[in-house]
Amino acid sequence: MNGKGKEYDYFGLLKFEGEYLNNQRSGKGKEYYKGELIFEGEYLNGKRNGKGKEYNYSGEKYIFEGEYLNGKRNGIGRKYDLEGKLFFECEYSDGHRNGIRKKFDPSGLIIDEVLYMNGKRIEKDDN
């Protein structure tokens, strides 16, 4: 299939709608879980690639926005609370947190910074 199309799950609920190239998701698209929007963004060769947003299961608010590569978070990502306020920001590589994770209070001030490597929190050595 080439062009726009839709996929449905076993129960007939919308699973994906968007663009296809050579029968794979390629271009802009939206993913659904039990008929509710959970992701909106760019695809290449069937996987999330480029900019995208993840939504809470009701599909009402996005809770994460960032870059994806080969289906995994990659680059700067921002997580939001359900009221739409920035909660934290971190760099991702191959789906794992890598670098400084900054946590924000509701007014937008940085309240905590933690270093991550390969998805693992690195404790500071105060000695």
C-alpha positions in Angstrom: 0.0 0.0 0.0 1.2 3.5 -0.8 -0.6 6.7 0.3 -3.0 7.2 3.2 -4.7 4.3 5.0 -6.0 2.9 8.3 -5.4 -0.2 10.4 -7.9 -1.8 12.8 -7.4 -4.2 15.7 -9.2 -7.5 16.2 -12.2 -5.8 17.7 -12.6 -3.3 14.8 -11.2 -0.4 16.8 -8.9 2.1 15.0 -5.2 1.1 15.6 -3.4 3.4 13.1 -4.2 6.1 10.5 -1.6 7.8 8.4 0.7 7.5 5.4 2.3 4.3 4.0 5.1 3.6 1.6 5.7 0.0 0.4 3.2 -1.3 2.9 4.9 0.3 5.9 4.1 3.3 8.0 6.0 6.2 6.5 5.2 9.8 6.9 2.8 11.4 9.3 0.5 9.1 11.3 -1.5 8.5 14.5 -1.5 5.4 16.7 -4.4 4.3 18.9 -4.9 1.9 21.7 -8.4 0.6 22.3 -9.6 3.4 19.9 -7.9 6.2 21.9 -5.0 8.3 20.5 -1.7 7.4 22.1 0.9 8.7 19.6 1.0 11.3 16.8 4.1 11.9 14.8 6.4 10.8 12.0 7.3 7.3 10.8 9.8 5.7 8.5 10.0 2.0 7.5 7.2 1.2 9.9 8.8 2.7 13.0 8.5 6.0 14.8 11.2 8.3 13.3 11.3 12.1 13.7 9.2 14.3 15.9 6.3 12.9 17.9 4.0 13.2 20.8 2.7 10.6 23.2 -0.7 11.0 24.8 -2.4 9.8 28.0 -4.7 6.9 27.4 -7.7 9.1 27.0 -6.0 10.9 24.1 -6.8 14.3 25.6 -3.4 15.6 26.5 0.1 14.8 25.4 2.4 13.7 28.1 5.7 13.4 26.1 7.1 15.1 23.1 10.4 14.5 21.5 12.4 12.9 18.7 12.4 9.2 17.8 14.8 7.1 15.8 14.0 3.5 14.8 11.0 3.4 17.1 12.8 4.6 20.2 13.1 8.0 21.9 16.2 9.8 20.7 17.3 13.3 21.3 15.8 15.9 23.7 12.5 14.8 25.2 10.0 16.6 27.4 7.5 15.0 29.7 4.4 16.9 30.8 2.0 16.4 33.7 -1.7 15.8 32.9 -2.4 19.6 33.3 0.1 20.3 30.4 2.9 21.7 32.5 6.5 20.7 31.8 7.6 18.1 34.4 11.0 17.1 33.1 13.4 17.3 30.2 16.1 14.9 29.3 18.2 13.7 26.4 17.5 10.2 25.1 19.7 7.8 23.1 18.4 4.5 21.8 15.3 4.8 24.0 17.3 5.4 27.3 17.8 8.6 29.2 21.4 9.9 28.7 22.6 13.1 30.1 21.2 15.6 32.6 17.5 15.1 33.5 16.0 18.4 34.6 12.9 18.4 36.7 10.7 21.4 36.9 8.2 22.8 39.4 4.7 24.0 38.3 6.1 27.5 37.7 8.8 26.2 35.3 11.8 26.6 37.6 14.4 23.8 37.7 14.1 22.0 41.0 16.4 19.0 40.4 19.0 17.8 38.0 20.2 14.2 37.8 22.7 12.5 35.5 21.6 9.4 33.6 23.8 7.1 31.5 22.2 4.3 29.4 19.0 4.8 31.3 20.5 4.4 34.7 20.7 7.2 37.3 24.3 8.1 38.2 24.6 9.0 41.9 26.9 11.9 42.7 30.0 11.1 44.7 30.2 13.8 47.4 33.6 12.6 48.7 
